[in-house]
Each structure stands twice: as C-alpha cells, then as structure tokens.
Amino acid sequence: MARIVIIGGSFGGLTTAFELKRLLGKKAEITLLCDQDKFVFIPSLPWVAMGWRSAEDITLPLMPILERKGITFIHEEAKGVDADSSKVMTETREILYDYLIIATGPYLAFEEVPGLGPEKGHTECIFTLEQAERARKACDKFLEAPGPIVIGSVQGVSCFGPPYEYAFEIDTELRRRKIRHKVPITFVTSEPYIGHFGIGGLGISRRWMEDEFSNRDIKVITNTAVEEIAPDEVRLKNGTKIPFKLAMFAPAMKGVPAVAHLGNPRGFIPVDEHMRHKTHRNIFTVGVAIAILPPEQTPVPIGVPKTGYMTVRMAKTAAHAIAAEISGGVPPKPYEMDVICIMDMGKTAGYMRAKPLLPPRQETTLKKTIFAKWMKIGFERYFLWKMKHGLSKLP
Ligand SMILES: Cc1cc2nc3c(=O)[nH]c(=O)nc-3n(C[C@H](O)[C@H](O)[C@H](O)COP(=O)(O)OP(=O)(O)OC[C@H]3O[C@@H](n4cnc5c(N)ncnc54)[C@H](O)[C@@H]3O)c2cc1C
C-alpha cells in the first residue's frame, strides 16, 4: 500500500487528499498533516474584516471531514522534510512517505518592511482568520473617530486581490454609514499600474480600475515601494509620507520554512506540468507554494498570484498523476495555468477570466455585474459544502 503524506489542509491539501482517496481507495494510506485544525475559506476573509461574515460562517473542522473518508488527520506542524530519506518531521514524530504533496501556502514576510503587519507593526492584514478578526476590531474602533485610510500592497507582493477588495468594501461600508466624506482613502501599490494584478493586466483592467477608483474618489499611487510604516504614517521609498488612522497592507510572500529548502531563493517550489518536483520525483507541490516566473520585469519587484481556482486545478492534476503512477494508468493532461476569479466590489463584483494566466492570451473576460456578486456568495456556500462532504470530483 502506497504511503501518501499531504502537508496543508486548505484548498490544495484537502482537494488532493479527497481526490487521491477517491481514485485509489485501499491502494493508498493517506495522511494529512496540518498546523490548523480547521479549513478556512480564505476568499471570505475580507468579509470577516468588514463584519459581513463570522468565523463560524466560513470554517470547517478538519478531523471529522477527513476521517469520514478514511484519511488520517494529524494536527501538527511539519518542521522539516528530508527529501533524500522521504520523511516529514514534526515535533513528536517522523512520517515516512512514498509520495509527498506540499500544499503549505505562503509564509507572510512582514519583517521585510519595518513597521509592517499586525503583530509587530502598525498595519492590519486580512490574510488569515486571526488577522481578519483583528482587522474587524480595528475597523470598529476606527469608525468611532474616522480619519485617513491607506490600503495597499508592498514590494514583492503576489496576492493583489485582497487589497482591491478591501478598498471597494470599505468605500461601500463608509458610504452606507454616510461618513465617506470624512475619510480620505489612498491606495498604494507596487504594481506598475493599477489593474496589473501581477499578471501583466487583463484586457482593459487598467482603464477599468482607473475609472473605478476615480469614481469612488480613492487616490492611487502606483509603481512604488514602501520604506517603512510609522505608527500613524506610511513612508514611501520616494520620500512621500501618507498619514493614516487605519492602514491595511498585503505583505510579500515566501515559501514556509519547513519546505523552503526544496525551492527557489524565496522558498517557492519549481514544478513540472504535473506539479511534480523537478529533482525529487516523489514530491508534488500545489497552490501558493509553487514557483511561477513573473511575465515581465517590473520597476518594483512583484510576484504572480496563485488563486483558489488555480490551486484546485493543480491539486487535481497532482492527484491524477500520482494515482496513474500507482495504478499503472495514463497520466493526466498537464495543467496549463489559467484563472477564473471574482473580485468583490462592495455592492457588485468583477468577474475575471484569463486563459492562459499570463499574456499573450487566447481568452480574456472582464465584467462588472451584480451576477458576479451572487456568484461569489454562491461559490463560498458551494465550496464549503463540497469540502464538508469530500466531493472533490465536482468542479
Ligand atoms: C484574503 C484573500 C482573499 C482571496 N480571495 C480569493 C478569491 O476570491 N478567489 C480565489 O480563487 N482565490 C482567492 N485567494 C487565494 C486563495 O485563498 C489561495 O489561492 C488558496 O488559499 C491557496 O491554497 P493553498 O492550499 O495553496 O494554501 P493555503 O490556503 O494558504 O493553505 C496552506 C495550509 O497549509 C498549512 N500549513 C502551512 N505550513 C504548514 C506546516 N509547516 N505544517 C503543517 N501545515 C502547514 C496552513 O495552516 C494551511 O492550512 C485569496 C487569498 C487571500 C489571502
């Protein structure tokens, strides 16, 4: 029986675990290791920060949903991977594997900008449930005595969507409370232009975002790096200083320490078209943990986003490749990176599709419509239901 170990219990890890179980049944012993005991539907974290969702609305306990399917769950952090002897180390044990799937997501590198981040710095973040809940409290306090808000992405960021969503949502919330005129909002980004999103733009995304931010009276500063964050002021590398009473910034990402040695200098892991490690052939990596080369060199360095949709596609590809190898079947079609994403814009949303992910592209779609908002809400409910029942075969 093949021993398969998966590190990470989110979009990538859960999907791979359920798919492998479905495809291999008793031919494999599957163990999922995660430092969290619940699945968090991360795309809804901006709504948690706005008070539009609670933690209970968007989480699932991992133990029952995995064990029901015959998958062993270990609630522990992987401390390291010894690829030569095929084992994962935790504080309490060593776990041997025939195949390893790394789905560990990002390490959030707040320390790369002095004063950045909620723990040791002065900015909020919405990338984890704890951060989003904290950001919500900070927002409630801010509303008692409003002032300027700064939102943005520092140098090295690859996940650009959340600051855009947060900007549109807080603008919507302030208008709903009829206090928008008391709050100057500045959007600061390392992208060369607004609507670049780390993927070289998407159709008319630049004009679209410029119009959208102008209509909402949000000042935009692009192509910029942040020098440091003081308690009440963002200091840019070009000398500009922007005061704030509330700031929310996306940090740069790296690979998590336990697996970073298997990757590039930033700890992201290069993979082939079946998500297989280029040197260690029994290791696969999916989701945010993989390395993708940016489409172009930008004046301020930035990375390429890896979305939930992409992560699920990668997880299915890896699972089918492993299952084919164990069962002697035909390997799956390689996953050619593409993306579908819905950006919340407050009362409405933007539907985006790019195929392939990076230019030049065969297909591009951009639409702002209320239907996209309903799709986004529907997708949250659908995905949580799908994971709760382990129905990874569904799209
Ligand atoms: C705020 C926000 C909003 C987003 N919105 C969207 C959206 O609208 N649509 C979309 O498609 N995508 C969206 N994304 C991107 C999407 O969330 C990611 O693509 C997806 O979460 C990646 O899944 P993953 O499994 O690779 O990593 P993650 O979801 O980051 O999960 C990694 C898992 O590994 C665990 N882990 C890490 N290190 C260890 C270790 N050493 N040992 C054990 N376990 C470990 C973590 O606890 C976690 O469970 C958003 C991202 C953010 C941050």
Ligand as a Chemical Component Dictionary entry (heavy atoms), coordinates in Angstrom:
data_LIG
# 
_chem_comp.id                   LIG 
_chem_comp.type                 NON-POLYMER 
_chem_comp.pdbx_formal_charge   0 
_chem_comp.three_letter_code    LIG 
# 
loop_
_chem_comp_atom.comp_id 
_chem_comp_atom.atom_id 
_chem_comp_atom.alt_atom_id 
_chem_comp_atom.type_symbol 
_chem_comp_atom.charge 
_chem_comp_atom.model_Cartn_x 
_chem_comp_atom.model_Cartn_y 
_chem_comp_atom.model_Cartn_z 
_chem_comp_atom.pdbx_ordinal 
LIG C1  C1  C 0 -7.610  37.483 1.661  1  
LIG C2  C2  C 0 -7.539  36.579 0.490  2  
LIG C3  C3  C 0 -8.590  36.541 -0.416 3  
LIG C4  C4  C 0 -8.529  35.669 -1.509 4  
LIG N1  N1  N 0 -9.586  35.649 -2.388 5  
LIG C5  C5  C 0 -9.595  34.741 -3.385 6  
LIG C6  C6  C 0 -10.710 34.648 -4.264 7  
LIG O1  O1  O 0 -11.671 35.421 -4.163 8  
LIG N2  N2  N 0 -10.679 33.695 -5.231 9  
LIG C7  C7  C 0 -9.631  32.841 -5.360 10 
LIG O2  O2  O 0 -9.664  31.952 -6.251 11 
LIG N3  N3  N 0 -8.539  32.905 -4.558 12 
LIG C8  C8  C 0 -8.513  33.851 -3.579 13 
LIG N4  N4  N 0 -7.421  33.918 -2.744 14 
LIG C9  C9  C 0 -6.305  32.985 -2.940 15 
LIG C10 C10 C 0 -6.616  31.638 -2.272 16 
LIG O3  O3  O 0 -7.020  31.829 -0.946 17 
LIG C11 C11 C 0 -5.360  30.788 -2.345 18 
LIG O4  O4  O 0 -5.069  30.543 -3.696 19 
LIG C12 C12 C 0 -5.552  29.451 -1.643 20 
LIG O5  O5  O 0 -5.866  29.624 -0.281 21 
LIG C13 C13 C 0 -4.275  28.638 -1.804 22 
LIG O6  O6  O 0 -4.456  27.409 -1.196 23 
LIG P1  P1  P 0 -3.188  26.583 -0.649 24 
LIG O7  O7  O 0 -3.763  25.282 -0.222 25 
LIG O8  O8  O 0 -2.103  26.608 -1.654 26 
LIG O9  O9  O 0 -2.636  27.437 0.580  27 
LIG P2  P2  P 0 -3.338  27.995 1.899  28 
LIG O10 O10 O 0 -4.791  28.224 1.679  29 
LIG O11 O11 O 0 -2.525  29.138 2.342  30 
LIG O12 O12 O 0 -3.207  26.802 2.945  31 
LIG C14 C14 C 0 -1.990  26.332 3.424  32 
LIG C15 C15 C 0 -2.267  25.328 4.519  33 
LIG O13 O13 O 0 -1.065  24.747 4.955  34 
LIG C16 C16 C 0 -0.984  24.799 6.372  35 
LIG N5  N5  N 0 0.447   24.829 6.721  36 
LIG C17 C17 C 0 1.365   25.756 6.403  37 
LIG N6  N6  N 0 2.583   25.414 6.854  38 
LIG C18 C18 C 0 2.425   24.220 7.470  39 
LIG C19 C19 C 0 3.323   23.351 8.148  40 
LIG N7  N7  N 0 4.630   23.624 8.265  41 
LIG N8  N8  N 0 2.843   22.208 8.672  42 
LIG C20 C20 C 0 1.520   21.890 8.570  43 
LIG N9  N9  N 0 0.632   22.689 7.945  44 
LIG C21 C21 C 0 1.077   23.845 7.393  45 
LIG C22 C22 C 0 -1.754  26.064 6.722  46 
LIG O14 O14 O 0 -2.199  26.089 8.048  47 
LIG C23 C23 C 0 -2.916  25.945 5.740  48 
LIG O15 O15 O 0 -3.905  25.053 6.222  49 
LIG C24 C24 C 0 -7.415  34.826 -1.687 50 
LIG C25 C25 C 0 -6.338  34.892 -0.787 51 
LIG C26 C26 C 0 -6.394  35.763 0.289  52 
LIG C27 C27 C 0 -5.239  35.808 1.263  53 
# 
loop_
_chem_comp_bond.comp_id 
_chem_comp_bond.atom_id_1 
_chem_comp_bond.atom_id_2 
_chem_comp_bond.value_order 
_chem_comp_bond.pdbx_ordinal 
LIG C1  C2  SING 1  
LIG C2  C3  SING 2  
LIG C2  C26 DOUB 3  
LIG C3  C4  DOUB 4  
LIG C4  N1  SING 5  
LIG C4  C24 SING 6  
LIG N1  C5  DOUB 7  
LIG C5  C6  SING 8  
LIG C5  C8  SING 9  
LIG C6  O1  DOUB 10 
LIG C6  N2  SING 11 
LIG N2  C7  SING 12 
LIG C7  O2  DOUB 13 
LIG C7  N3  SING 14 
LIG N3  C8  DOUB 15 
LIG C8  N4  SING 16 
LIG N4  C9  SING 17 
LIG N4  C24 SING 18 
LIG C9  C10 SING 19 
LIG C10 O3  SING 20 
LIG C10 C11 SING 21 
LIG C11 O4  SING 22 
LIG C11 C12 SING 23 
LIG C12 O5  SING 24 
LIG C12 C13 SING 25 
LIG C13 O6  SING 26 
LIG O6  P1  SING 27 
LIG P1  O7  DOUB 28 
LIG P1  O8  SING 29 
LIG P1  O9  SING 30 
LIG O9  P2  SING 31 
LIG P2  O10 DOUB 32 
LIG P2  O11 SING 33 
LIG P2  O12 SING 34 
LIG O12 C14 SING 35 
LIG C14 C15 SING 36 
LIG C15 O13 SING 37 
LIG C15 C23 SING 38 
LIG O13 C16 SING 39 
LIG C16 N5  SING 40 
LIG C16 C22 SING 41 
LIG N5  C17 SING 42 
LIG N5  C21 SING 43 
LIG C17 N6  DOUB 44 
LIG N6  C18 SING 45 
LIG C18 C19 SING 46 
LIG C18 C21 DOUB 47 
LIG C19 N7  SING 48 
LIG C19 N8  DOUB 49 
LIG N8  C20 SING 50 
LIG C20 N9  DOUB 51 
LIG N9  C21 SING 52 
LIG C22 O14 SING 53 
LIG C22 C23 SING 54 
LIG C23 O15 SING 55 
LIG C24 C25 DOUB 56 
LIG C25 C26 SING 57 
LIG C26 C27 SING 58 
# 
